[in-house]
Amino acid sequence: MKKRWQLIATYGTWTILVIALLASLSFVEREQKQMRCKSLEVKIEPEAETYFITRDDVVSELTGGLGEATLMGQPVAGFNVGQLEGLLEVNPFVQSAEVFIDIEGNLRVDVVQRRPIIRVMKREGGGYYIDEYGIKMPLSDSFTAHVPIATGNIYEKLEKSRDTVFSKAGRDVYQLGLYIDKNPFWKAMIEQVEVNAKGELVFIPKIADHKVILGDAERLDEKLTHLKIFYKKGLNKLGWDKYKVINLKYTGQIVCEKY
């Protein structure tokens, strides 16, 4: 009998808790339906070095150019956050967007910008960036990213703002840009790379006048590690003006051409 009453008490307690929870949720739902937008909080990442998107851009795209004031005092229940995220993610400089309403009625927007790693400059003018995922993105009228520039025989164009690089030259340029982006030493050394008539990657380091021929983007780490060692142990002793060409395209070899 005692166990029976204990079970009844337990079930009764759980029933009361469930009813209380449902009542609380119902109350919160009613409050949210009556809640009105108090403010717009915008967070844009990364916060440094990349400035393709501004707070004003976000507000303009959320409101169709009508301004932040049109959001204030509006019932938050009428905001379709998925639709608002879609409006922001159409922007070619936006990687992702998250829109939500907090418990105080503030509309919060978190935007992540796309991050370019290299810029392609076309001979006929114009060009595009390639981002960290190998996807092309347009140039901006308001901001220029400080990334290496790729020139020469790169024939693919920017057809759409989220095209993946597809040509051999485009993929090689992307792989080199990615490697430079992850290596501070080479980020400081390489400002521009050219794709020559043979489709080879070529650059001139900032600290010297010699030309470095990489070949394609295969074995990049091996090639550039060998070159870094050669710089430190070879050219530091021989002199930086001893060679006009340093060729790294052959496996296990550094072939140099004197002036």
QUIBELGI-V808431 format. One record per backbone hydrogen bond with DSSP energy under -0.5 kcal/mol. NH is the residue of the N-H (numbers start at 1). CO is the residue of the C=O. E is the energy in kcal/mol with one decimal. If there is no record, write none. Layout:
NH&CO&E / NH&CO&E
//
This chain:
5&1&-2.2 / 6&2&-2.0 / 7&3&-2.4 / 8&4&-2.4 / 9&5&-2.4 / 10&6&-2.4 / 11&7&-2.9 / 12&8&-2.4 / 13&9&-2.4 / 14&10&-2.4 / 15&11&-2.4 / 16&12&-2.3 / 17&13&-2.3 / 18&14&-2.5 / 19&15&-2.4 / 20&16&-2.5 / 21&17&-2.5 / 22&18&-2.7 / 23&19&-2.4 / 24&20&-2.4 / 25&21&-2.7 / 26&22&-2.4 / 27&23&-2.2 / 28&24&-2.6 / 29&25&-2.6 / 30&26&-2.1 / 31&27&-2.5 / 32&28&-2.7 / 33&29&-2.0 / 34&30&-1.3 / 35&31&-1.2 / 37&74&-3.0 / 38&105&-2.3 / 39&105&-0.5 / 41&39&-0.5 / 41&107&-2.8 / 42&40&-0.5 / 43&109&-3.0 / 45&111&-2.9 / 50&48&-0.6 / 51&49&-0.5 / 58&54&-1.9 / 59&55&-2.5 / 60&56&-2.5 / 61&57&-2.3 / 62&58&-2.2 / 63&59&-1.9 / 64&60&-0.8 / 65&60&-2.1 / 66&63&-1.0 / 70&67&-1.3 / 71&68&-2.0 / 72&68&-0.9 / 73&37&-2.8 / 74&71&-1.8 / 76&35&-2.0 / 77&35&-0.5 / 78&75&-1.6 / 79&76&-1.7 / 80&78&-0.5 / 81&79&-1.0 / 84&80&-2.2 / 85&81&-2.4 / 86&82&-2.0 / 87&83&-1.9 / 88&84&-1.5 / 89&85&-2.4 / 90&86&-0.9 / 91&88&-1.3 / 94&91&-1.9 / 95&93&-0.5 / 95&112&-3.0 / 96&112&-1.5 / 98&110&-2.6 / 100&108&-2.3 / 102&106&-2.1 / 105&102&-1.8 / 107&39&-2.8 / 108&100&-3.2 / 108&106&-0.7 / 109&41&-3.0 / 110&98&-3.0 / 111&43&-3.1 / 111&109&-0.5 / 112&96&-2.7 / 113&45&-3.6 / 113&111&-0.5 / 114&93&-2.5 / 116&114&-0.6 / 117&130&-2.9 / 118&130&-1.3 / 119&148&-2.7 / 120&128&-3.4 / 121&119&-0.5 / 121&150&-2.9 / 122&120&-0.6 / 122&126&-1.3 / 125&122&-1.5 / 128&120&-1.8 / 129&137&-3.0 / 130&118&-2.4 / 131&135&-2.7 / 132&115&-1.6 / 134&131&-2.1 / 136&163&-3.9 / 137&129&-2.3 / 140&143&-0.5 / 145&143&-0.5 / 147&145&-1.6 / 148&117&-0.6 / 149&191&-2.5 / 150&119&-3.6 / 151&193&-2.3 / 153&195&-2.7 / 154&152&-2.1 / 155&153&-0.6 / 159&157&-1.0 / 163&160&-1.4 / 165&134&-2.3 / 171&167&-2.6 / 172&168&-2.4 / 173&169&-2.5 / 174&170&-2.2 / 175&171&-2.5 / 176&172&-2.3 / 177&173&-2.7 / 178&174&-2.6 / 179&175&-2.0 / 180&176&-2.8 / 181&177&-2.4 / 182&178&-1.2 / 183&179&-0.5 / 183&180&-1.3 / 184&182&-0.5 / 187&183&-2.3 / 188&184&-1.7 / 189&185&-0.8 / 190&186&-2.4 / 191&189&-0.6 / 193&149&-2.8 / 194&202&-3.4 / 195&151&-2.2 / 196&194&-0.7 / 196&200&-2.3 / 199&196&-2.2 / 201&215&-3.4 / 202&194&-2.5 / 203&212&-2.2 / 204&192&-0.6 / 205&210&-0.5 / 206&189&-2.1 / 208&205&-1.3 / 211&244&-2.8 / 212&203&-3.2 / 213&211&-0.6 / 213&246&-2.6 / 214&201&-3.1 / 214&212&-0.7 / 215&201&-1.0 / 220&217&-0.9 / 223&219&-2.6 / 224&220&-2.8 / 225&221&-2.1 / 226&222&-2.2 / 227&223&-2.1 / 228&224&-2.1 / 229&225&-2.1 / 230&226&-2.4 / 231&227&-2.5 / 232&228&-2.0 / 233&229&-3.1 / 234&230&-2.0 / 235&230&-2.0 / 236&231&-1.3 / 237&234&-1.4 / 238&234&-2.9 / 239&235&-2.3 / 242&239&-1.2 / 244&257&-2.8 / 245&257&-1.6 / 246&211&-3.1 / 247&255&-3.5 / 248&213&-3.3 / 248&246&-0.6 / 253&250&-1.8 / 255&247&-2.4 / 256&254&-0.6 / 257&245&-2.7 / 259&242&-1.1
//
